[in-house]
Amino acid sequence: MSCLFVKTAKRRVTIKISDLIQILPEKQVSGETEREISKIEYDSRLIEPEDMFVAMPGSRDDGHDYIPDAIRAGAVCVVCERDFENSSVCKVIIPDSRHALSLLAAKFYDFPSRKMLVAGITGTNGKTTTVYMVKSILDAGNKRTGLMGTIEYLAGKYQFNAPNTTPESLHIERLLSIMQAERIRNVVMEVSSHGLKTGRVNMIDFNVAGFTNLTQDHLDFHGTMEEYREAKAMLLDKVKGKDRWAVLNMDDPSYDFFLGRTECSCLTYSIENTRADLHITGIEKTDRGYRFKLISPLGSEEIHLKLPGRYNLNNALCAAGVALASGVNTDTVRSGLEAMTFVPGRMERVDINRDFKVFVDFAHTPDALGHVMKSAREIAGDRNLIAVFGCGGDRDKGKRPLMAKAVSEYADIIFLTSDNPRTEDPEAIINDAEAGLNNSKETHLVLDRKEAITRAVLKASEGDVVVIAGKGHENYQIVGTEKIHFDDREVVREALKGQNSDNREVKRS
């Protein structure tokens, strides 16, 4: 990914080390500072002659260990947290490499976010769908719009795979620079709690902050819900002043907390609360989604949203609020929302040409699973709802039984399986989740995800609905530290070509 960025985000004018490091508030400098920098990297494998290398400590690797490699590759300046033995390059010693990277990258690319309207969307669930909705609305208003999110990064004619929901600060600035070159002046991006807490967006000048909801997730990283909520609120801290906007969900229990953190103009939204600035009336379920009337401070619109799931009404309201705060009218909001037909991996229907339906969804939190399963229950009616799900390894263990409980509430038949077990024992993960299952439901514990999906779709009959949750758009499975190609949609199609089951269930004594 970074190599592609480099090819398309070359700085047009070189910059001297001395000019670049002026932005660092604390530093100890030694060596030649009048040399010009070609680009900045924090991965030593990407270093080329005349580059600056920023050595950052990581959870697994420490960039300081790769300083010799970077120098051999041609780095002329090293920014790091501790000194090292070498007098051939410029050394810049700073207290925090990650913070320094965000400062240096912003200056190197000449602070591109200051020349754009940037909208950030945060929350536990719904971020991806909401950013696609916002982009669709802004596109409908003839506003060229870039996107950064969990699925992909879109910059005009360029499309990049997304290894992170919120990229590292260096990649964000490169992306914005590419967007500028593509004459893009509007950007919508997902802003994760990790991205906020680790300072990846420290130098991004946000004009609008949209909040979807807050439910349990990422406690392996944040520790407590209070810390998680505090991380999310950091986005609101970045939109201050009457010319900036926060778009807040009145239906979320944490609404009052986030409202108390706003120091800018505010738009509120709610599905039914008429006190909200944006709300809806006359909700009518259709074969392809929902019809409703959007009420806003700028007028009302009759809208047909062609996405399944009542929770998408919340996402649509959030997107509408962000779009209105970005300067479009309600007619453009209607056009943009009605142009949406699906979001990759979000209640995405798999084309199988059978008399039952199969959906894949990224849902991997208790709240998201509950919403997806409830929507699938409505679609299935009195037919069977078959669910396949698992819980990620090396992640918040406390949510595992809650995820199982959310699935059990709506599904008739459950296949509990693996989902990116990483370095954990898959059976141990299943054991954790199993505690939340409803024993009255037909349940199968199947370690192999391919096997679980195969058995689920072969079990489906006319009118049934199969939901395969957890991965959505992802086309890989992480086992140990290895990323293996795996696409739920491909497995479904293969299964229906006649692949047999070998019944590898977890045995219980």
RARAZI-V159603 format. One record per backbone hydrogen bond with DSSP energy under -0.5 kcal/mol. CO is the residue of the C=O (numbers start at 0). NH is the residue of the N-H. E is the energy in kcal/mol with one decimal. If there is no record, write none. Layout:
((CO:NH:E) (CO:NH:E))
This chain:
((0:4:-2.1) (1:5:-2.7) (2:6:-1.9) (3:7:-1.3) (4:7:-0.6) (4:8:-1.6) (14:36:-3.1) (15:19:-2.4) (16:20:-2.7) (18:21:-0.6) (19:22:-1.2) (20:23:-1.5) (22:24:-0.5) (27:92:-2.7) (29:90:-2.9) (32:17:-2.5) (34:16:-2.5) (36:14:-0.9) (38:51:-2.5) (40:53:-2.5) (41:43:-0.6) (42:45:-2.1) (43:46:-1.1) (47:50:-1.4) (49:37:-3.1) (50:75:-2.5) (50:76:-1.1) (51:40:-2.5) (51:53:-0.5) (52:54:-0.6) (52:78:-3.0) (53:55:-0.7) (55:62:-2.6) (60:57:-1.3) (60:62:-0.6) (61:64:-2.1) (62:65:-1.5) (63:66:-1.2) (65:69:-2.3) (66:70:-2.3) (67:71:-2.3) (68:72:-1.7) (69:74:-2.4) (70:73:-1.2) (73:49:-1.9) (75:89:-2.4) (76:52:-2.9) (77:79:-0.5) (77:91:-2.6) (78:54:-2.8) (79:93:-2.6) (83:85:-1.1) (89:77:-2.9) (90:29:-2.1) (91:79:-2.3) (91:93:-0.5) (92:27:-1.8) (95:99:-2.2) (96:100:-2.5) (97:101:-1.6) (98:102:-1.8) (99:103:-3.0) (100:104:-2.8) (101:105:-1.8) (102:106:-2.1) (103:107:-3.0) (104:108:-2.0) (105:110:-3.7) (106:109:-1.4) (110:113:-1.3) (111:114:-1.8) (112:115:-1.3) (115:117:-0.7) (116:118:-0.5) (116:186:-2.6) (117:206:-3.0) (117:207:-1.7) (118:188:-2.4) (119:209:-3.2) (120:190:-3.0) (121:211:-2.2) (125:129:-2.3) (126:130:-2.5) (127:131:-1.8) (128:132:-2.1) (129:133:-2.7) (130:134:-2.4) (131:135:-2.4) (132:136:-2.3) (133:137:-2.8) (134:138:-2.9) (135:139:-1.9) (136:140:-1.2) (137:142:-2.5) (138:141:-1.9) (141:143:-0.7) (143:184:-1.0) (143:185:-1.2) (145:187:-2.3) (146:153:-2.6) (147:189:-2.6) (150:161:-1.0) (151:148:-1.3) (152:154:-0.5) (152:159:-2.5) (153:146:-2.3) (154:157:-2.0) (157:154:-2.9) (159:152:-2.5) (160:162:-0.7) (164:166:-0.5) (167:170:-0.6) (167:171:-2.2) (168:172:-2.3) (169:173:-1.9) (170:174:-2.8) (171:175:-2.7) (172:176:-2.1) (173:177:-2.4) (174:178:-2.7) (175:179:-2.4) (176:180:-2.0) (177:181:-1.4) (178:183:-2.8) (179:182:-2.0) (184:116:-2.6) (185:145:-2.9) (186:118:-3.0) (187:147:-1.7) (188:120:-2.7) (189:191:-0.6) (191:195:-2.0) (192:196:-2.8) (193:197:-2.6) (194:199:-1.8) (194:200:-0.9) (195:198:-0.9) (198:201:-1.3) (200:203:-1.7) (203:205:-1.2) (206:244:-2.3) (207:119:-2.8) (208:246:-2.9) (209:121:-2.9) (212:123:-2.5) (217:220:-1.3) (217:221:-2.7) (218:222:-1.5) (221:223:-1.1) (223:227:-2.1) (224:228:-2.9) (225:229:-2.1) (226:230:-2.1) (227:231:-2.0) (228:232:-2.1) (229:233:-0.7) (230:233:-0.9) (231:234:-1.6) (232:235:-0.5) (232:236:-1.4) (234:237:-1.3) (235:238:-1.5) (237:239:-0.5) (238:262:-0.6) (240:243:-1.8) (240:264:-0.9) (243:264:-1.9) (244:208:-2.4) (245:247:-0.6) (245:266:-2.8) (246:210:-2.6) (247:249:-0.8) (247:268:-2.0) (248:251:-1.3) (251:254:-2.1) (253:257:-2.2) (254:258:-2.9) (255:259:-2.0) (256:260:-0.6) (257:260:-1.0) (258:261:-1.2) (262:240:-3.1) (264:245:-2.0) (266:247:-2.4) (267:277:-2.4) (268:249:-2.5) (268:250:-0.6) (269:279:-0.5) (270:279:-1.0) (271:273:-0.7) (272:275:-1.7) (277:269:-2.1) (278:294:-3.2) (280:292:-2.7) (283:290:-3.0) (285:288:-0.7) (288:285:-2.7) (289:304:-2.8) (290:283:-2.9) (291:293:-0.6) (291:302:-3.0) (292:280:-1.8) (292:294:-0.5) (293:300:-1.8) (294:278:-1.8) (295:298:-1.7) (298:295:-1.3) (300:293:-3.2) (300:302:-0.5) (302:291:-2.3) (302:304:-0.6) (303:305:-0.6) (304:289:-2.5) (304:306:-0.5) (308:311:-1.7) (309:312:-2.2) (309:313:-0.6) (310:313:-0.5) (310:314:-1.6) (311:315:-2.3) (312:316:-2.1) (313:317:-2.5) (314:318:-2.6) (315:319:-2.5) (316:320:-2.4) (317:321:-2.5) (318:322:-2.6) (319:323:-2.7) (320:324:-2.3) (321:325:-0.9) (322:327:-1.7) (323:326:-1.4) (328:332:-1.7) (329:333:-2.5) (330:334:-2.4) (331:335:-2.8) (332:336:-2.5) (333:337:-2.5) (334:338:-1.1) (336:339:-1.1) (339:305:-0.6) (342:345:-2.4) (344:346:-0.6) (344:361:-1.4) (345:342:-0.6) (346:348:-0.5) (347:359:-2.3) (349:351:-1.0) (354:462:-3.0) (356:465:-2.9) (357:349:-2.9) (358:467:-2.8) (359:347:-2.2) (360:469:-1.5) (360:470:-0.5) (360:471:-0.9) (364:368:-2.7) (365:369:-2.3) (366:370:-2.2) (367:371:-2.5) (368:372:-3.0) (369:373:-2.2) (370:374:-2.2) (371:375:-2.5) (372:376:-2.3) (373:377:-1.7) (374:378:-1.7) (375:379:-2.6) (376:380:-2.0) (379:382:-2.1) (383:385:-0.6) (383:464:-2.5) (384:411:-2.7) (384:412:-1.9) (385:466:-2.9) (386:414:-3.1) (387:468:-3.0) (388:416:-2.9) (390:418:-0.6) (391:394:-0.6) (395:398:-0.6) (396:399:-1.4) (398:402:-2.3) (399:403:-2.0) (400:404:-2.2) (401:405:-2.0) (402:406:-2.0) (403:407:-2.6) (404:408:-1.5) (406:409:-1.3) (406:410:-2.6) (411:441:-1.3) (412:386:-2.9) (413:415:-0.6) (413:443:-2.7) (414:388:-2.2) (414:416:-0.6) (415:445:-2.3) (416:390:-0.5) (419:392:-2.7) (420:423:-2.1) (421:479:-2.7) (423:425:-0.5) (424:427:-0.5) (424:428:-1.8) (425:429:-2.2) (426:430:-2.2) (427:431:-1.9) (428:432:-2.1) (429:433:-2.7) (430:434:-0.8) (431:434:-0.5) (432:435:-2.2) (433:436:-1.8) (436:438:-0.7) (437:440:-2.0) (441:413:-2.8) (443:415:-2.4) (443:445:-0.7) (444:446:-0.5) (444:505:-2.8) (446:417:-0.5) (446:448:-0.6) (447:451:-2.3) (448:452:-2.6) (449:453:-2.4) (450:454:-2.5) (451:455:-2.1) (452:456:-2.4) (453:457:-2.0) (454:458:-1.1) (455:459:-0.7) (460:463:-2.3) (463:356:-2.3) (464:385:-3.2) (465:358:-3.0) (465:467:-0.5) (466:387:-2.8) (466:468:-0.7) (467:360:-2.2) (470:473:-2.5) (474:485:-1.7) (476:478:-0.7) (476:483:-3.1) (477:421:-2.7) (477:479:-0.5) (478:481:-2.0) (481:478:-2.3) (481:483:-0.7) (483:476:-2.9) (486:490:-2.2) (487:491:-2.1) (488:492:-1.9) (489:493:-2.5) (490:494:-2.7) (491:495:-1.8) (493:496:-1.4) (493:498:-0.9) (494:497:-1.5) (502:504:-1.8) (503:446:-0.8))
